[in-house]
Amino acid sequence: MSEQPHIGGRAPLPIQVQAGEEYWWCACGRSKTQPFCDGSHEGTGFEPMQYIAPETKRVFFCTCKRTKTMPLCDGSHKELAT
């Protein structure tokens, strides 16, 4: 797929995750419940990404959808054009 996802935000969102819990990260950028999926990807060719927290801690989920370390932020939002 060559289509780029929508930019869901321009900064990561810190989320307190619980060890063993499942989270579904929005990969299309269209979700109104960023950084998580709300089903807005239907018909786009994008699918949400499952994330199972390895431990209880705060993590930073990507909202720009350009990270190389999906679903977590790698700082790629700093390179977005304004």
ZIBELQUI-V113127 format. One record per pair of residues at least 24 apart in sequence whose C-alpha atoms are under 10 Angstrom apart, sorted by sequence separation. I is the first residue (numbers start at 1). J is the second residue. If there is no record, write none. Layout:
i=I j=J
i=I j=J
This chain:
i=4 j=28
i=5 j=29
i=6 j=30
i=8 j=32
i=24 j=48
i=25 j=49
i=26 j=50
i=3 j=28
i=4 j=29
i=5 j=30
i=6 j=31
i=8 j=33
i=9 j=34
i=23 j=48
i=24 j=49
i=25 j=50
i=35 j=60
i=36 j=61
i=8 j=34
i=9 j=35
i=23 j=49
i=24 j=50
i=25 j=51
i=35 j=61
i=36 j=62
i=8 j=35
i=23 j=50
i=24 j=51
i=34 j=61
i=35 j=62
i=36 j=63
i=22 j=50
i=23 j=51
i=24 j=52
i=34 j=62
i=35 j=63
i=22 j=51
i=23 j=52
i=34 j=63
i=35 j=64
i=21 j=51
i=22 j=52
i=23 j=53
i=34 j=64
i=35 j=65
i=20 j=51
i=21 j=52
i=22 j=53
i=20 j=52
i=21 j=53
i=22 j=54
i=31 j=63
i=19 j=52
i=20 j=53
i=21 j=54
i=29 j=62
i=17 j=51
i=18 j=52
i=19 j=53
i=20 j=54
i=21 j=55
i=29 j=63
i=17 j=52
i=18 j=53
i=19 j=54
i=20 j=55
i=21 j=56
i=26 j=61
i=27 j=62
i=28 j=63
i=29 j=64
i=36 j=71
i=5 j=41
i=17 j=53
i=18 j=54
i=19 j=55
i=20 j=56
i=25 j=61
i=26 j=62
i=27 j=63
i=28 j=64
i=29 j=65
i=35 j=71
i=16 j=53
i=17 j=54
i=18 j=55
i=19 j=56
i=25 j=62
i=26 j=63
i=27 j=64
i=28 j=65
i=29 j=66
i=35 j=72
i=17 j=55
i=18 j=56
i=19 j=57
i=25 j=63
i=27 j=65
i=5 j=44
i=17 j=56
i=18 j=57
i=26 j=65
i=27 j=66
i=5 j=45
i=16 j=56
i=17 j=57
i=18 j=58
i=25 j=65
i=3 j=44
i=5 j=46
i=16 j=57
i=17 j=58
i=3 j=45
i=4 j=46
i=15 j=57
i=16 j=58
i=17 j=59
i=3 j=46
i=14 j=57
i=15 j=58
i=16 j=59
i=17 j=60
i=27 j=70
i=1 j=45
i=14 j=58
i=15 j=59
i=16 j=60
i=27 j=71
i=1 j=46
i=13 j=58
i=14 j=59
i=15 j=60
i=25 j=70
i=26 j=71
i=13 j=59
i=14 j=60
i=15 j=61
i=25 j=71
i=12 j=59
i=13 j=60
i=14 j=61
i=24 j=71
i=25 j=72
i=12 j=60
i=13 j=61
i=14 j=62
i=11 j=60
i=12 j=61
i=13 j=62
i=11 j=61
i=12 j=62
i=13 j=63
i=11 j=62
i=12 j=63
i=10 j=62
i=11 j=63
i=12 j=64
i=9 j=62
i=10 j=63
i=11 j=64
i=12 j=65
i=8 j=62
i=9 j=63
i=10 j=64
i=7 j=62
i=8 j=63
i=9 j=64
i=10 j=65
i=7 j=63
i=8 j=64
i=9 j=65
i=6 j=63
i=7 j=64
i=8 j=65
i=6 j=64
i=7 j=65
i=14 j=72
i=5 j=64
i=6 j=65
i=7 j=66
i=13 j=72
i=14 j=73
i=5 j=65
i=6 j=66
i=12 j=72
i=13 j=73
i=4 j=65
i=5 j=66
i=12 j=73
i=4 j=66
i=11 j=73
i=12 j=74
i=12 j=75
i=11 j=75
i=12 j=76
i=10 j=75
i=11 j=76
i=12 j=77
i=10 j=76
i=11 j=77
i=10 j=77
i=11 j=78
i=9 j=77
i=10 j=78
i=10 j=79
i=7 j=77
i=10 j=80
i=10 j=82
i=7 j=80
